[in-house]
Amino acid sequence: MTPARRLTARNPRTGVHDFAFDAVPGEALKSHAEALRAAQPAWAGLGFAGRAEVLRQLAEALRARRGALAAALEADTGRRRIAGIEADSVIGSILGWSAATPTLPDTGWTPGRTNPALRHRATWVPYPLVGVIAPWNFPLLLSMIDTVPALLAGCAVLVKPSEVTPRFAPVLADAIAAVPALAGVLAVVPGDGETGAALVGAVDCVCFTGSVATGRKVAVAAAQRLIPAFLELGGKDPLIVLEGADLGRATDAALRGSVLSTGQACQSIERILVARPIYDAFVDMLVHKAGAVRPNTPDITRGTLGPIIFERQAEILRHQVEDAVRRGARLHCGGVPMAHGGGLWMAPTVLTGVPDDADLMVHETFGPVMPVRAFDTVDEAVALANAGEYGLSGAVFAATPEEAEAVGERLEVGAVSLNDAALTALFHEAGKQAFKSSGLGPSRMGTEGLTRFLRRRALIAQTGAPVPLAAFAEDA
């Protein structure tokens, strides 16, 4: 047996690698997978109602450990209030899925159109084992967002959290162990990229949330095994602000949509396009509001802005801002990541005059940076919003909902917030798919969040006499 590799994780508030854990070796991961597969048929046999009851027990086990869970998430991310919200959100999501009554289509017998003697119906079969590879920005939420509906669908699930934010995993594993009916079909396997690659090789369906570059590798590995890959990848979300929009509300939404969670979310607003007649007033108001945002350091209980979780991300932010300024952009507030107490923080940063081909306008930023650009016509705004390889989500602010809707329907993205921004972070009921390079596969939201884990099997019944071979003879 290969010995476990010892990994460490950095505390984002102190910069100290103060947490150590063992990466699950490939052989152990394979053993986990085999055990989960063996237990899955009985789990599927419980039916939706039986599985929902077990998931409710998981919600209660997590609720009983809510303090430890929130504390672990706080240490993982450097955020206190959002860590608590994340823990509560996952518990609420489990209870919400458990209360659902899935209705699967075409489960009754239907006569054939051309031959009424033949009839058919669908049966729905869960993938035996689903693998979930989660990112570091919302460690628990994005470990469970695919896991819970997959379990409800009847699958067993193997979860690999990010090695950047691993502290919550032991608490989650303890909650799972407290629910014996679930412990056989849900396992958490800590590790790094090597562990993730081994997971893709061991499962029947993989869910990955993360960067486009890594998502492509996951998709290729899954394609080589001919298994589905459900990918939720990066974004470069645009916000279009039309003339006549309420500037107070628009700047509030732009700031929250860009800066919440330090911008470390795929649906963050990363490009702001403003009608020229209101451009100067919008920029002035946004800069004023951005300048009032304070980091939650040194006291975690005060301030709004948490630290940059992943040290490598700070270098991306630094490069994009410095490159934009070097190419002629004006920096109105904020700047580059700064060290406080060993951690890295970045103040909300507003820039104007950023060239359209600068890295800051083209590549995902994943930080509290707001490049603002003027446009002259709606067609120009739509063209700018649709430029590039990303198509995750976007937003439109206008004088009326109807005006915002008309422009929103032209955006090449999977979800559009109208007269607000980044609503997919707050509202999970609307099914959506990512466009372009921002993802692959059915929606993780809405009813498809569950049905994507079920394969459709057709039962075709002959109610008359089977057709004899002689019916196909050349002289028939």
WOGINOR-V380287 format. One record per pair of residues at least 4 apart in sequence whose ideal C-beta (glycine too) atoms are under 7 Angstrom apart, sorted by the first residue. I is the first residue (numbers start at 0). J is the second residue. D is the distance in whole Angstrom. If there is no record, write none. Layout:
I/J/D + I/J/D
This chain:
0/24/7 + 0/26/6 + 1/24/4 + 1/25/7 + 1/26/6 + 3/21/4 + 3/22/6 + 3/24/6 + 4/21/7 + 4/22/4 + 5/19/6 + 5/21/6 + 6/20/6 + 6/22/5 + 6/162/6 + 6/191/6 + 7/16/4 + 7/18/7 + 7/19/5 + 8/16/7 + 8/18/4 + 8/162/7 + 8/163/6 + 8/165/5 + 8/166/7 + 9/14/6 + 9/15/7 + 9/16/5 + 9/310/6 + 10/14/7 + 10/15/5 + 10/17/5 + 10/74/6 + 11/76/7 + 11/77/4 + 11/306/4 + 11/307/7 + 11/308/5 + 11/342/5 + 12/77/4 + 12/306/6 + 12/340/7 + 12/342/4 + 13/340/6 + 13/341/4 + 13/342/6 + 14/341/3 + 14/342/6 + 15/341/6 + 18/165/7 + 18/166/6 + 20/165/5 + 20/189/5 + 21/189/7 + 22/189/6 + 22/190/4 + 22/191/6 + 22/194/5 + 23/27/5 + 23/28/5 + 23/188/4 + 23/189/6 + 23/190/5 + 23/194/6 + 24/28/7 + 25/29/6 + 25/197/4 + 26/30/7 + 27/31/6 + 28/32/6 + 28/188/6 + 28/194/7 + 28/197/5 + 28/198/6 + 28/201/6 + 29/33/6 + 29/201/6 + 30/34/6 + 31/35/6 + 31/157/6 + 31/186/5 + 31/188/6 + 32/36/6 + 32/128/6 + 32/157/6 + 32/201/4 + 32/202/7 + 33/37/6 + 34/38/7 + 35/39/6 + 35/128/6 + 35/155/4 + 35/157/6 + 35/184/6 + 35/186/6 + 36/127/5 + 36/128/5 + 36/155/7 + 38/42/6 + 38/155/6 + 38/183/4 + 38/184/5 + 39/43/6 + 39/127/5 + 39/128/7 + 39/154/7 + 39/155/4 + 39/184/6 + 40/44/6 + 42/50/7 + 42/153/6 + 42/155/6 + 42/184/5 + 43/125/6 + 43/153/4 + 45/49/3 + 45/50/5 + 46/50/7 + 47/51/6 + 47/101/6 + 47/151/7 + 48/52/7 + 49/53/7 + 50/54/6 + 50/150/6 + 50/151/6 + 50/153/7 + 51/55/7 + 51/97/4 + 51/151/7 + 52/56/7 + 53/57/7 + 53/178/6 + 53/180/5 + 53/181/5 + 54/58/7 + 54/93/5 + 54/96/7 + 54/97/5 + 54/147/7 + 54/150/6 + 54/151/6 + 55/59/7 + 55/94/7 + 55/97/5 + 56/60/6 + 56/178/5 + 57/61/6 + 57/93/6 + 57/174/6 + 57/175/7 + 57/178/5 + 57/181/6 + 58/62/6 + 58/90/5 + 58/93/4 + 58/94/5 + 59/63/6 + 60/64/7 + 60/174/4 + 60/177/4 + 60/178/6 + 61/65/7 + 61/68/6 + 61/89/7 + 61/90/5 + 61/174/5 + 62/90/6 + 64/68/5 + 64/170/6 + 64/173/7 + 64/174/5 + 65/69/6 + 65/86/6 + 66/70/6 + 67/71/6 + 67/170/5 + 68/72/6 + 68/86/5 + 68/139/7 + 68/167/6 + 68/170/5 + 69/73/6 + 69/82/5 + 69/83/5 + 69/86/5 + 70/74/7 + 71/75/6 + 71/166/4 + 71/167/4 + 71/170/5 + 72/76/6 + 72/82/4 + 72/85/6 + 72/86/6 + 72/138/6 + 72/139/6 + 72/167/5 + 73/78/7 + 73/79/5 + 73/82/4 + 74/166/5 + 75/138/5 + 75/164/4 + 75/166/5 + 75/167/6 + 76/82/6 + 76/164/6 + 76/305/7 + 76/308/5 + 77/305/5 + 77/306/4 + 77/308/7 + 77/342/6 + 78/82/5 + 78/305/4 + 79/83/7 + 79/299/5 + 79/300/7 + 80/84/6 + 81/85/6 + 81/260/6 + 82/86/7 + 83/87/6 + 84/88/6 + 85/89/7 + 85/137/6 + 85/139/6 + 85/140/5 + 86/90/7 + 86/139/7 + 87/91/6 + 88/92/6 + 88/140/6 + 89/93/7 + 89/139/5 + 89/140/6 + 89/143/5 + 90/94/7 + 91/95/6 + 92/96/6 + 92/143/7 + 92/147/6 + 93/97/6 + 93/147/5 + 94/98/6 + 96/147/5 + 96/148/6 + 96/151/5 + 101/449/6 + 103/123/5 + 104/121/7 + 105/109/7 + 105/120/6 + 105/121/4 + 106/120/6 + 106/121/6 + 107/120/6 + 108/118/5 + 108/120/5 + 109/118/6 + 109/119/6 + 109/120/7 + 110/115/5 + 110/118/5 + 111/115/6 + 111/117/4 + 111/118/6 + 111/119/7 + 116/461/7 + 116/462/5 + 116/463/3 + 117/459/6 + 117/460/7 + 117/461/6 + 118/460/5 + 118/462/6 + 119/457/6 + 119/458/6 + 119/459/5 + 120/458/5 + 121/455/5 + 121/456/7 + 121/457/6 + 122/456/5 + 122/458/6 + 123/453/4 + 123/455/6 + 124/453/7 + 124/454/5 + 124/456/5 + 125/152/5 + 125/153/4 + 125/154/5 + 125/452/6 + 125/453/6 + 126/154/5 + 126/203/4 + 126/204/4 + 126/452/6 + 126/454/7 + 127/154/7 + 127/155/6 + 127/203/5 + 128/154/7 + 128/155/5 + 128/157/6 + 128/202/5 + 128/203/5 + 129/149/4 + 129/154/5 + 129/156/5 + 129/202/6 + 129/204/5 + 129/206/7 + 129/452/6 + 130/157/5 + 130/198/5 + 130/199/6 + 130/201/7 + 130/202/4 + 130/205/5 + 130/206/7 + 131/142/6 + 131/145/5 + 131/146/5 + 131/156/6 + 131/158/5 + 131/206/5 + 132/159/5 + 132/195/5 + 132/198/6 + 132/205/7 + 132/207/5 + 133/138/7 + 133/141/5 + 133/142/4 + 133/158/7 + 133/159/7 + 133/160/5 + 133/161/6 + 133/208/6 + 134/141/6 + 134/161/5 + 134/208/5 + 134/209/5 + 135/161/4 + 135/163/4 + 135/164/4 + 135/308/6 + 135/309/6 + 136/260/7 + 136/263/4 + 136/264/6 + 136/308/7 + 137/141/5 + 138/142/6 + 138/160/6 + 138/161/6 + 138/164/4 + 138/167/5 + 139/143/6 + 139/167/5 + 139/171/7 + 140/144/6 + 141/208/5 + 142/146/6 + 142/158/5 + 142/160/5 + 143/147/5 + 144/443/6 + 145/149/6 + 145/206/4 + 145/443/6 + 146/150/6 + 146/156/5 + 146/158/6 + 147/151/6 + 148/152/6 + 148/448/5 + 148/449/4 + 148/452/7 + 149/154/4 + 149/156/5 + 149/452/5 + 150/154/6 + 150/156/6 + 150/184/7 + 150/185/6 + 151/449/6 + 152/449/5 + 152/452/4 + 152/453/5 + 154/452/5 + 155/184/4 + 155/185/7 + 156/184/7 + 156/185/5 + 157/186/6 + 157/188/6 + 157/198/6 + 157/202/6 + 158/187/5 + 158/188/7 + 159/188/5 + 159/190/6 + 159/194/6 + 159/195/5 + 159/198/5 + 160/164/7 + 160/165/6 + 160/168/5 + 160/187/7 + 160/189/6 + 161/165/7 + 162/190/7 + 162/191/4 + 163/308/7 + 163/309/5 + 164/308/7 + 165/189/5 + 167/171/6 + 168/172/6 + 168/187/5 + 168/189/5 + 169/173/6 + 170/174/7 + 171/175/6 + 171/187/6 + 172/176/6 + 172/187/5 + 173/177/7 + 175/181/6 + 175/182/6 + 175/185/5 + 176/182/5 + 178/182/6 + 181/185/5 + 188/194/6 + 188/198/7 + 190/194/2 + 190/195/7 + 192/196/6 + 193/197/7 + 194/198/6 + 195/199/7 + 196/200/7 + 196/220/7 + 197/201/6 + 198/202/6 + 199/205/5 + 199/217/6 + 199/220/5 + 199/221/6 + 200/224/7 + 203/226/6 + 204/226/6 + 204/227/5 + 204/452/7 + 205/217/6 + 205/221/5 + 205/226/7 + 205/228/5 + 206/229/5 + 207/214/6 + 207/217/5 + 207/228/7 + 207/230/5 + 208/231/5 + 209/213/5 + 209/214/6 + 209/232/7 + 210/214/6 + 210/232/7 + 210/233/6 + 211/215/6 + 211/232/5 + 211/233/5 + 211/436/5 + 213/217/6 + 214/218/6 + 214/230/5 + 214/232/4 + 215/219/6 + 216/220/6 + 217/221/6 + 217/228/6 + 217/230/7 + 218/222/6 + 218/228/5 + 218/230/6 + 218/439/6 + 219/223/7 + 220/224/7 + 221/226/5 + 221/227/7 + 221/228/4 + 227/440/7 + 228/439/6 + 228/440/7 + 229/439/7 + 229/440/4 + 229/441/7 + 229/451/6 + 230/438/5 + 230/439/4 + 230/440/6 + 231/265/7 + 231/433/7 + 231/438/5 + 231/443/6 + 232/433/7 + 232/436/7 + 232/437/5 + 232/438/5 + 233/265/6 + 233/363/4 + 233/389/6 + 233/437/6 + 234/265/5 + 234/266/6 + 234/363/7 + 234/389/5 + 234/391/3 + 234/392/6 + 234/437/5 + 235/269/5 + 235/270/6 + 235/363/6 + 235/387/6 + 235/389/4 + 236/266/6 + 236/267/6 + 236/268/5 + 236/269/6 + 236/391/6 + 236/392/5 + 236/393/5 + 237/270/4 + 237/272/6 + 237/384/4 + 237/393/5 + 238/253/6 + 238/256/7 + 238/268/5 + 238/271/5 + 238/272/7 + 238/394/4 + 238/420/5 + 239/272/5 + 239/380/5 + 239/384/6 + 239/395/5 + 239/406/6 + 240/244/5 + 240/249/5 + 240/271/7 + 240/272/7 + 240/273/5 + 240/274/6 + 240/281/6 + 240/396/5 + 241/274/5 + 241/396/7 + 241/397/4 + 241/402/6 + 241/406/7 + 242/274/4 + 242/276/5 + 242/277/6 + 243/397/6 + 243/398/3 + 244/249/5 + 244/396/4 + 244/397/6 + 244/398/6 + 245/249/6 + 246/250/6 + 246/277/6 + 246/280/6 + 246/281/6 + 246/284/6 + 247/251/6 + 248/252/6 + 249/253/6 + 249/281/7 + 249/396/4 + 250/254/6 + 250/281/6 + 250/284/5 + 250/285/5 + 250/288/6 + 251/255/6 + 252/256/6 + 252/396/7 + 252/419/5 + 252/420/4 + 253/257/6 + 253/268/6 + 253/271/6 + 253/285/6 + 253/369/7 + 253/420/6 + 254/258/6 + 254/285/7 + 254/288/5 + 254/289/6 + 254/347/7 + 255/259/5 + 255/420/7 + 256/267/6 + 256/268/4 + 256/394/7 + 256/420/3 + 256/421/4 + 257/262/6 + 257/267/6 + 257/268/4 + 257/367/6 + 257/369/5 + 258/262/6 + 258/292/6 + 258/304/7 + 258/347/5 + 258/367/4 + 260/264/5 + 260/305/7 + 261/304/6 + 261/305/5 + 261/307/6 + 261/366/7 + 261/367/5 + 262/267/5 + 262/364/7 + 262/365/6 + 262/366/4 + 262/367/4 + 262/368/7 + 263/308/6 + 263/365/6 + 263/366/7 + 264/424/6 + 265/391/6 + 266/391/6 + 266/392/5 + 266/421/5 + 266/423/5 + 266/424/6 + 267/421/6 + 268/394/6 + 268/420/5 + 268/421/6 + 269/363/7 + 269/364/5 + 270/360/6 + 270/370/6 + 271/369/6 + 271/370/7 + 271/371/5 + 272/372/6 + 272/374/5 + 272/380/5 + 272/383/6 + 272/384/6 + 273/277/6 + 273/278/5 + 273/281/5 + 273/371/6 + 273/373/6 + 274/278/7 + 274/374/6 + 275/373/5 + 275/374/7 + 275/375/6 + 277/281/5 + 278/282/6 + 278/373/4 + 279/283/6 + 280/284/6 + 281/285/6 + 282/286/6 + 282/331/7 + 282/351/6 + 282/371/6 + 283/287/6 + 284/288/6 + 285/289/6 + 285/349/6 + 285/369/7 + 285/371/7 + 286/290/6 + 286/331/5 + 286/332/5 + 286/349/5 + 289/332/5 + 289/333/7 + 289/347/4 + 289/349/5 + 290/332/5 + 292/303/5 + 292/304/6 + 292/346/7 + 292/347/5 + 293/302/4 + 293/303/6 + 293/304/7 + 294/302/5 + 294/304/5 + 294/339/7 + 294/344/5 + 295/299/5 + 295/301/6 + 295/302/4 + 295/303/7 + 295/304/6 + 295/305/6 + 296/302/7 + 296/339/5 + 296/340/6 + 296/342/7 + 296/344/6 + 297/340/6 + 304/344/7 + 304/367/7 + 306/342/4 + 306/343/6 + 306/344/5 + 307/312/6 + 307/313/5 + 307/336/6 + 307/343/4 + 307/344/7 + 307/345/6 + 307/366/7 + 310/343/7 + 312/316/7 + 312/365/6 + 312/366/7 + 313/317/6 + 313/336/4 + 313/343/5 + 314/318/6 + 315/319/6 + 315/365/7 + 316/320/6 + 316/335/7 + 316/336/6 + 316/345/6 + 316/364/7 + 316/366/4 + 316/368/7 + 317/321/6 + 317/335/5 + 317/336/6 + 318/322/6 + 318/358/7 + 319/323/6 + 319/358/5 + 319/359/4 + 319/364/6 + 319/368/7 + 320/324/6 + 320/334/7 + 320/335/5 + 320/348/6 + 320/359/7 + 320/368/6 + 321/325/6 + 321/335/7 + 322/326/6 + 322/357/6 + 322/358/5 + 322/359/7 + 323/328/4 + 323/350/6 + 323/353/5 + 323/357/5 + 323/359/5 + 324/328/5 + 324/330/6 + 326/354/5 + 326/357/6 + 327/352/6 + 327/354/7 + 328/350/5 + 328/351/7 + 328/352/5 + 328/353/4 + 329/350/6 + 329/351/5 + 329/352/5 + 330/334/6 + 330/350/6 + 331/349/4 + 331/350/7 + 331/351/7 + 332/346/7 + 332/347/7 + 332/348/7 + 332/349/5 + 333/345/7 + 333/346/4 + 333/347/5 + 333/348/3 + 333/349/7 + 334/346/7 + 334/348/6 + 335/345/7 + 336/343/5 + 336/344/7 + 336/345/5 + 337/344/6 + 338/343/6 + 339/344/5 + 345/366/6 + 345/367/6 + 347/367/5 + 348/367/6 + 348/368/5 + 348/369/7 + 349/369/5 + 349/371/6 + 350/370/5 + 351/371/5 + 353/357/5 + 353/359/5 + 353/360/6 + 353/370/4 + 353/372/7 + 355/360/6 + 356/360/7 + 356/361/6 + 357/361/7 + 358/362/5 + 359/364/7 + 359/368/7 + 359/370/5 + 360/370/6 + 361/387/6 + 364/368/5 + 374/379/5 + 374/380/4 + 374/383/6 + 375/379/6 + 377/381/6 + 377/406/6 + 378/382/6 + 379/383/6 + 380/384/6 + 381/385/6 + 381/406/7 + 381/409/5 + 381/410/7 + 382/386/7 + 384/393/6 + 384/410/6 + 385/410/6 + 385/411/5 + 388/435/6 + 388/436/4 + 389/435/6 + 389/436/6 + 389/437/5 + 390/411/5 + 390/412/5 + 390/413/7 + 390/433/6 + 390/434/3 + 390/435/4 + 390/437/5 + 391/412/6 + 391/413/6 + 391/433/5 + 391/437/4 + 391/438/7 + 392/412/5 + 392/413/6 + 392/414/4 + 392/415/7 + 392/423/6 + 393/410/5 + 393/412/4 + 393/415/5 + 394/415/7 + 394/416/4 + 394/419/7 + 394/420/4 + 395/403/4 + 395/406/5 + 395/407/5 + 395/415/6 + 395/417/6 + 396/403/7 + 396/418/6 + 397/402/4 + 397/403/4 + 397/406/7 + 397/418/7 + 398/402/6 + 400/404/6 + 400/417/6 + 400/418/6 + 401/405/7 + 402/406/7 + 403/407/6 + 403/417/4 + 403/418/5 + 404/408/6 + 404/417/6 + 407/415/4 + 407/417/6 + 410/415/6 + 411/434/5 + 411/435/7 + 412/434/6 + 413/431/4 + 413/432/5 + 413/433/5 + 413/434/5 + 414/423/5 + 414/429/7 + 414/431/4 + 416/420/5 + 416/421/6 + 416/422/4 + 422/426/5 + 427/444/5 + 428/444/7 + 428/445/6 + 429/444/6 + 429/445/6 + 430/442/4 + 430/444/5 + 430/445/3 + 430/446/7 + 430/447/5 + 431/442/5 + 431/444/6 + 432/438/7 + 432/441/7 + 432/442/5 + 433/437/4 + 433/438/3 + 440/451/7 + 441/447/4 + 441/451/4 + 442/447/4 + 442/448/6 + 443/448/5 + 444/448/6 + 446/450/6 + 447/451/6 + 461/465/6 + 466/470/5 + 469/475/6 + 470/475/6 + 471/475/7
